[in-house]
Amino acid sequence: MTRGTDATCAPPASDGADTDVAHPRAIRSFVTRAGRTTSGQARALAELGPRYVLPHDPKTPDLIAACAHQTSASGQKYDKFVLEIGFGMGHATAHIAALMPDTLFIGCEVHEPGVGALLKLMGEQGLGNIRIVPHDAVEVLRQTVAPATLDGIHIFFPDPWHKKRHHKRRLIQPPFVRELAERLKPGGHLHLATDWQPYAEQMLAVLGAEPLLANTADGYALRPAYRPETKFERRGLRLGHGVWDLVFRRRPAA
């Protein structure tokens, strides 16, 4: 994550266009970043990681069913399952999970300090309804999330890739949106947020063109009460920058 709770794609190999390389890099849900894991985060990783961090296993045919089995075996059953792509330092994830104790949140994040930070928040707040998969969310979705198993998908502040020649690296593209929509149950929601208006416009166009999805608003949605403002977002709003939320739902089966 590069800002707040950003979900990001792979960085360009150079400043040249992708057409300059023989095999363009596939879209990924993250940017590799440097960062130091604090002692508190490391302690949370050691103490809580074995319970709440799930290794990515491409042989797992249904991650949601596996999570439901694991949690029910420990005496807790969840009614809903939400996937979050790129939770950054986990503040929004912990906030939402505290508001929805009957929902199990599965967060994908490869940045170790972020994983440690969310585990630390879980320990401090007594949150048990979060599981973390420290792996590229694109591969997690494609390899282990079965169709029509998710009640929601959250992608907050994905990297906008401002330069035009890098737009193809944006996570929100028609083929991937189709994959997201297919993993939602009928009526399940897809919630995106961005602070970059050109990306918001692209998101709205891409989601609006996906026949499996229906917009819940006339254009952009009001920020749902469950999504907190990040520090980065509040700073931007003070400077007059906009933030755009999009909430779509999977259409009922025909």
C-alpha positions as CSV (number, residue, x, y, z in Angstrom):
1,M,0.0,0.0,0.0
2,T,1.4,3.4,-0.9
3,R,-1.1,5.7,0.8
4,G,-3.5,5.0,3.7
5,T,-5.5,1.9,2.8
6,D,-4.5,1.8,-0.8
7,A,-4.7,-1.3,-2.9
8,T,-2.1,-1.1,-5.6
9,C,-0.8,-2.8,-8.8
10,A,2.7,-3.9,-9.7
11,P,5.2,-1.0,-10.3
12,P,6.5,-0.3,-13.8
13,A,9.8,-1.9,-14.6
14,S,11.0,1.4,-16.1
15,D,9.7,4.7,-17.3
16,G,9.1,3.3,-20.7
17,A,5.7,2.1,-22.0
18,D,4.7,-1.5,-21.5
19,T,4.9,-2.1,-25.3
20,D,8.7,-1.9,-25.0
21,V,8.9,-5.2,-23.3
22,A,8.3,-8.7,-24.8
23,H,6.1,-9.9,-21.9
24,P,4.2,-7.1,-20.2
25,R,3.8,-7.6,-16.5
26,A,0.4,-8.9,-15.4
27,I,-1.8,-6.8,-13.2
28,R,-1.2,-7.5,-9.5
29,S,-2.9,-6.1,-6.4
30,F,0.1,-4.6,-4.8
31,V,3.4,-2.6,-5.1
32,T,6.5,-4.0,-3.4
33,R,7.4,-1.4,-0.7
34,A,10.1,-0.9,1.8
35,G,9.1,-0.6,5.4
36,R,10.2,-1.4,8.9
37,T,8.1,-3.8,11.1
38,T,7.9,-2.3,14.6
39,S,8.5,-4.4,17.7
40,G,4.7,-4.2,18.4
41,Q,3.8,-5.4,15.0
42,A,6.4,-8.2,15.2
43,R,5.0,-9.3,18.5
44,A,1.5,-9.4,17.0
45,L,2.7,-11.4,14.1
46,A,4.3,-13.9,16.4
47,E,1.4,-14.2,18.9
48,L,-1.6,-13.8,16.6
49,G,-0.3,-14.7,13.2
50,P,-0.6,-18.5,13.7
51,R,-4.3,-18.1,14.5
52,Y,-5.4,-15.4,12.1
53,V,-3.0,-15.5,9.1
54,L,-3.8,-18.0,6.4
55,P,-1.2,-19.2,4.0
56,H,-2.1,-18.9,0.3
57,D,-2.6,-22.4,-1.1
58,P,-3.6,-22.6,-4.8
59,K,-4.9,-26.1,-4.1
60,T,-7.6,-24.7,-1.9
61,P,-10.7,-24.8,-4.1
62,D,-12.9,-22.7,-1.9
63,L,-11.3,-20.3,0.6
64,I,-14.6,-19.1,2.0
65,A,-15.8,-22.7,2.7
66,A,-12.4,-23.3,4.4
67,C,-12.7,-20.2,6.5
68,A,-16.3,-21.1,7.5
69,H,-15.1,-24.6,8.5
70,Q,-12.2,-23.3,10.5
71,T,-14.3,-20.7,12.4
72,S,-17.3,-23.0,13.1
73,A,-14.9,-25.6,14.5
74,S,-13.8,-23.0,17.0
75,G,-17.4,-22.3,18.0
76,Q,-18.1,-19.2,15.9
77,K,-20.3,-19.1,12.8
78,Y,-20.4,-16.2,10.5
79,D,-23.4,-15.2,8.3
80,K,-21.4,-13.2,5.8
81,F,-18.0,-13.1,4.2
82,V,-16.3,-10.0,2.8
83,L,-13.0,-9.9,0.9
84,E,-10.8,-6.8,1.2
85,I,-8.1,-6.2,-1.4
86,G,-5.2,-4.2,0.0
87,F,-5.9,-3.1,3.6
88,G,-2.8,-1.0,4.1
89,M,-2.2,-0.6,7.9
90,G,-5.6,-2.1,8.6
91,H,-7.4,0.8,10.3
92,A,-10.5,0.7,8.0
93,T,-10.6,-3.1,8.2
94,A,-10.6,-3.1,12.0
95,H,-13.1,-0.3,12.2
96,I,-15.6,-2.1,9.8
97,A,-15.0,-5.5,11.5
98,A,-15.9,-4.0,14.9
99,L,-19.2,-2.7,13.4
100,M,-20.1,-6.0,11.8
101,P,-19.2,-8.8,14.3
102,D,-21.4,-11.4,12.3
103,T,-19.3,-10.9,9.2
104,L,-15.9,-12.5,8.6
105,F,-13.5,-10.2,6.8
106,I,-10.7,-11.8,4.7
107,G,-8.0,-9.2,3.9
108,C,-5.2,-9.6,1.3
109,E,-2.1,-7.6,2.0
110,V,1.5,-8.5,1.2
111,H,3.2,-5.6,3.2
112,E,4.4,-7.2,6.5
113,P,4.2,-4.1,8.6
114,G,0.6,-3.7,7.5
115,V,-0.2,-7.3,8.4
116,G,1.5,-6.8,11.8
117,A,-0.4,-3.5,12.3
118,L,-3.8,-5.1,11.6
119,L,-3.0,-8.0,13.9
120,K,-2.0,-5.5,16.6
121,L,-5.3,-3.7,16.2
122,M,-7.2,-7.0,16.4
123,G,-5.4,-7.9,19.7
124,E,-6.1,-4.4,21.2
125,Q,-9.7,-4.4,20.2
126,G,-10.5,-8.1,20.7
127,L,-11.5,-8.7,17.1
128,G,-11.8,-12.3,16.0
129,N,-13.7,-11.8,12.8
130,I,-10.7,-11.1,10.5
131,R,-8.5,-13.5,8.6
132,I,-5.4,-12.3,6.6
133,V,-3.9,-13.8,3.5
134,P,-0.5,-12.3,2.9
135,H,-0.5,-12.8,-0.9
136,D,-1.4,-11.1,-4.1
137,A,-5.2,-10.7,-4.1
138,V,-5.5,-11.3,-7.8
139,E,-4.1,-14.8,-7.4
140,V,-6.0,-15.4,-4.2
141,L,-9.3,-14.5,-6.0
142,R,-8.5,-16.5,-9.2
143,Q,-7.1,-19.6,-7.5
144,T,-9.0,-20.0,-4.3
145,V,-12.3,-18.0,-4.2
146,A,-15.2,-20.0,-5.7
147,P,-18.0,-18.3,-7.7
148,A,-20.9,-16.7,-5.8
149,T,-19.4,-17.2,-2.3
150,L,-18.7,-13.6,-1.2
151,D,-21.2,-11.1,0.3
152,G,-19.0,-8.2,-0.4
153,I,-15.6,-7.0,-1.8
154,H,-13.9,-3.8,-0.6
155,I,-11.1,-2.0,-2.6
156,F,-10.3,1.3,-0.9
157,F,-8.0,3.8,-2.6
158,P,-6.2,1.6,-5.2
159,D,-3.2,3.1,-6.9
160,P,-4.5,5.4,-9.6
161,W,-1.3,5.2,-11.8
162,H,-1.6,8.8,-12.8
163,K,0.5,8.7,-16.0
164,K,-1.5,7.8,-19.0
165,R,1.0,5.2,-20.2
166,H,0.6,3.4,-16.9
167,H,-3.2,3.3,-16.9
168,K,-3.1,-0.3,-18.1
169,R,-1.6,-1.2,-14.7
170,R,-4.7,-0.1,-12.8
171,L,-6.4,-2.8,-10.9
172,I,-9.9,-1.9,-12.0
173,Q,-10.1,-3.2,-15.6
174,P,-13.1,-4.9,-17.3
175,P,-11.7,-8.5,-17.2
176,F,-10.9,-8.3,-13.5
177,V,-14.2,-6.6,-12.6
178,R,-15.9,-9.6,-14.3
179,E,-14.0,-11.9,-12.1
180,L,-14.9,-9.9,-9.0
181,A,-18.6,-9.9,-10.0
182,E,-18.6,-13.6,-10.5
183,R,-17.3,-14.2,-7.0
184,L,-20.2,-12.2,-5.4
185,K,-23.4,-13.9,-4.4
186,P,-26.5,-12.4,-6.0
187,G,-27.1,-9.2,-4.1
188,G,-23.5,-9.0,-2.9
189,H,-21.8,-5.6,-3.0
190,L,-18.6,-4.3,-4.6
191,H,-17.4,-1.1,-2.8
192,L,-14.6,1.0,-4.3
193,A,-13.3,4.3,-3.2
194,T,-10.7,6.7,-4.7
195,D,-9.4,10.2,-4.3
196,W,-8.4,10.6,-7.9
197,Q,-11.2,11.8,-10.1
198,P,-10.0,10.5,-13.5
199,Y,-9.7,7.0,-11.9
200,A,-13.2,7.4,-10.4
201,E,-14.5,8.2,-13.8
202,Q,-12.8,5.1,-15.2
203,M,-14.2,2.9,-12.4
204,L,-17.7,4.2,-12.9
205,A,-17.5,3.4,-16.6
206,V,-16.0,0.0,-16.2
207,L,-18.4,-1.1,-13.4
208,G,-21.3,0.4,-15.3
209,A,-20.5,-1.7,-18.3
210,E,-20.4,-5.0,-16.4
211,P,-23.8,-6.7,-17.0
212,L,-23.5,-8.7,-13.7
213,L,-23.5,-5.5,-11.7
214,A,-26.0,-2.8,-10.9
215,N,-25.2,0.6,-9.5
216,T,-26.8,1.3,-6.1
217,A,-26.7,5.1,-6.8
218,D,-27.2,7.5,-9.7
219,G,-23.5,7.7,-10.4
220,Y,-21.3,8.0,-7.3
221,A,-22.5,6.8,-3.9
222,L,-22.5,8.7,-0.6
223,R,-19.8,7.3,1.6
224,P,-21.4,4.4,3.5
225,A,-21.4,4.9,7.2
226,Y,-19.3,1.9,7.8
227,R,-16.3,3.2,5.9
228,P,-14.2,5.5,8.1
229,E,-12.3,8.5,6.7
230,T,-8.6,7.8,6.6
231,K,-6.0,10.4,7.8
232,F,-4.9,10.8,4.2
233,E,-8.5,11.3,3.1
234,R,-9.2,13.9,5.8
235,R,-6.1,15.8,4.8
236,G,-7.1,15.8,1.2
237,L,-10.6,17.0,2.0
238,R,-9.2,19.9,4.0
239,L,-7.2,20.9,0.9
240,G,-10.4,20.7,-1.2
241,H,-9.7,17.3,-2.8
242,G,-12.6,15.0,-3.6
243,V,-13.2,11.4,-2.6
244,W,-15.5,9.2,-4.7
245,D,-17.3,6.0,-3.5
246,L,-18.8,3.5,-5.8
247,V,-21.2,0.8,-4.5
248,F,-22.5,-1.8,-7.0
249,R,-24.4,-5.0,-6.4
250,R,-24.4,-8.4,-8.1
251,R,-27.7,-8.7,-10.0
252,P,-30.1,-11.5,-9.1
253,A,-29.7,-14.7,-11.0
254,A,-31.9,-14.8,-14.1
